[in-house]
C-alpha cells in the first residue's frame, strides 16, 4: 500500500534537495494529493534511489566517524524523555492499527463463514457461490506477504529520530534533531522567526501549539498567563518537540521591514588572516542579546580605542542568521577605512568591545523556487556567502551558481569555501574570474553566465562596487532577464 509523505519528508528520505522535488511537481513529473506525495510515485520517479545514502543515514555515518557515543546523543538522538514519548506515541498508533485489523479480519471471516452456509443451503445459486469465492480470494490476497515499502519504513524511523514541525499560516516546515530546541531548529532551517533573548526572559518567541506535544528543555522566567497556557502558548527557546509531528502557529518576518533595529555590544572573538590583504573579523554577541537579522543585510560597527576616539563603519554580515551569536565580517585592506586601518595595524585584538547597530538593507532572498545565481566582486562575497548559506538551510532552490570576480591578487580569499560547497552539494557550482578592470570582469561573468545557464528564469543576486553592479545588471537585462529577478547590493 502506498504511503503519503510531505515533500519536505520525501526529500529527507531520498537525500535530495527539497527544491528538486518541488521542481518535479511544477514540471508535472510528480503529482501531489492535498500537498502530499505517494511513495509509489517517488519510487517511480527515482527507481534507483539508494535509501542507504539518504540524508538521515549520511548524518549517522558522519557522526559515527567523529565520536559516536556523545555526538549521536547530542546531535541526532533527542533526550531520553522525548525519545520515550515519541516511541510511546508510535506504539499507541501501532496498537490502534492492530486492533482495527483484528476487527476487520474477524468481520471478513464471519462473512465468509455465513456465505459458505448460504451456498450450502442454496447450491444452485451462482451469485452466492461467486460471492464466497470472491471473499476467499480477497482474504488470501490480503494475508499474502508483500514487499516492504522501504520509504515507509524509513519514514517511521525518521519520526523517532527527528520531529517534523509545520508552521501556520505560512506552511513552512523544519526538523528538530538531537537536543536542539524549537527556536534553534527553526533558525537553522532558515526560517525568519521572531525572537529576542533566546533564554526565556523576553517572551518574543512565544508561539501557540496547534497539534502535537512539546517538552521543556530549560527554565524560563517569562510569565505565561493562565489564558495563554490554556490556549497552548509556549516559548520556542525553552521547548522542543516531544511528538514526532508538531504544528505551531506563529508570525514570521516577511522581509527587512519586520526586523527591528538593535544595538548590541559584542566582543571581538578572533581576527584571522584570510589573505595578505583580507582579514576575517569574528564578533560574538552576549548569550542574552543576540542579533536578529536576515541573510544579506548590513550593520554599523562602532568602537572606541584608547587615545584614538570613536569610529564607525558599515559592513555586510558574512555569516548565516542561523548562528546569531557569531557574526563574521570580511575586511579588506583600505587606508580610507578607519576600522580596516586599525585592524591591519593590530590595534583591534580579541576582547575589544564593538557596538553593533542594525541590521539595515533589503538585499535578502526573495520567496520562490527558481534557481539562484550569485555574482560577487572581491569583498562583495560577504553578503553573497550569507545568502548562499541561508539558501542551503532553506533547501528550496534546485540549483545554485556562484560567479566571483577578483580585481585584487587575493580577491578569491575564500575559494576553499566555494570548493567545499561544490564537492558536498550536487546542486552547487561556481566559477572564479580574475581581472583588474571591474567593468571588463563583469562582462566576462555575463559571458560565463550565458555559456553555463540555458534558462533565464533564475533569480540573480549581485554584490560589489557600483561599476560591477551596473555593468552586470545591464548585461542581464539585455539578455532578457526581468528586472524583478535581479537583486543588487552596492558596496
ABEGO torsion letter per residue (X at the ends): XBBBBBAAAAAAAAGBBAAAAAAAAAAGABBBBGGBBBAAAAAAABAABBAAABAAAAAAAAAAABBAAAAAAAAABBBAAAAAAAAAAAAAAAAAAAAAAAAAAAAAAAAAAAAAAAAAABAABAAAAAAAAAAAAAAAAAABBBBBBAAAAAAAAAAAABBBBBBOAAGBBBBBBEABBAAAAAAAAGBBBBBBAGAGAAGAABBBBABEBBBBABBBABBBBAAAAAAGBBBAAABBBABABBBBBBBBBAEAAABBBBBBBBBBABBBBABAABBBBBBBBBAABBBBBBBGBBBBBBBBBBGAEBBBBBBBBABBAABAABBBBBBBBBAABAAAAAAAAGABBBGBBBBBBOBBEABBBBBEABBBBBBBBEAAAAAAAAAAAAAAAAGABABBBBBBBBABAAABAAAAAAAAAAAABAABBBBBBBBABAAAAAAAAAAAAAAABABABBBBBBBEBAAAAAAAAAAAAAAGBBAAABBBBBX
